Amino acid sequence: MATNKQPANTLRCGNIKATIWQNVSENGPFFATTFSRPFKDQSGEWRNSTSFGLNDLEALLTLAREAKEWIATHTFRP
């Protein structure tokens, strides 16, 4: 069953994208982040990869830091 859940936030750096999702557990809401790199396949269709090469790693580090800061500012702590 597909859901149309929207991301809480999307961050970009170069060709790398970080998508932040809000989830709910028995302990309350929490955030999780997925990272992807878009590319065109042989037929010209856009796809997303979760593999990163040497040239992607600096952008990945930057996005991981930005995602951490975003989540920290949007997480409720009593």
C-alpha positions in Angstrom: 0.0 0.0 0.0 1.5 3.3 -1.1 1.2 6.4 1.0 1.5 10.0 -0.1 3.4 11.1 3.0 5.2 14.4 2.5 8.7 15.0 3.8 9.1 17.3 6.7 12.0 19.0 4.8 14.3 18.5 1.8 17.8 19.8 1.8 20.1 19.9 -1.3 23.8 20.4 -1.8 25.1 20.0 -5.3 23.7 16.8 -6.8 22.9 15.3 -3.4 19.5 15.4 -1.6 18.6 14.8 2.0 15.0 14.1 2.8 13.8 14.4 6.3 10.8 12.4 7.3 8.7 12.6 10.5 7.6 9.3 11.9 5.5 8.3 14.9 6.3 5.5 17.3 4.9 4.4 20.6 7.4 6.8 22.2 6.2 9.8 20.1 7.3 11.5 16.9 10.9 11.3 15.6 12.7 12.2 12.4 14.7 10.1 10.0 16.8 11.2 7.0 17.3 9.5 3.7 20.1 10.6 1.2 19.9 10.2 -2.5 21.7 11.2 -5.7 19.6 11.6 -8.9 20.8 10.3 -12.2 19.5 9.5 -15.7 19.4 5.9 -16.7 20.2 4.6 -20.2 16.7 5.3 -21.4 16.9 8.9 -20.2 14.6 8.4 -17.2 15.5 10.0 -13.9 16.3 7.6 -11.1 17.6 8.0 -7.5 20.7 6.2 -6.2 21.8 5.7 -2.6 25.4 5.0 -3.6 27.8 7.9 -3.4 31.2 8.3 -5.1 34.3 10.2 -3.9 33.1 13.4 -5.4 29.7 13.1 -3.6 31.1 12.7 -0.1 31.8 16.3 0.8 28.2 17.3 -0.1 26.9 14.2 1.8 28.8 15.4 4.9 27.4 18.9 4.5 23.9 17.6 4.2 24.3 15.3 7.2 25.3 18.2 9.4 22.5 20.4 8.1 19.9 17.6 8.6 21.2 17.1 12.2 20.8 20.8 12.9 17.3 20.9 11.4 16.2 17.9 13.3 17.7 19.3 16.6 15.7 22.5 16.2 12.5 20.7 15.3 12.6 18.0 18.0 10.5 18.7 21.1 12.4 18.0 24.3 10.5 18.5 27.6 
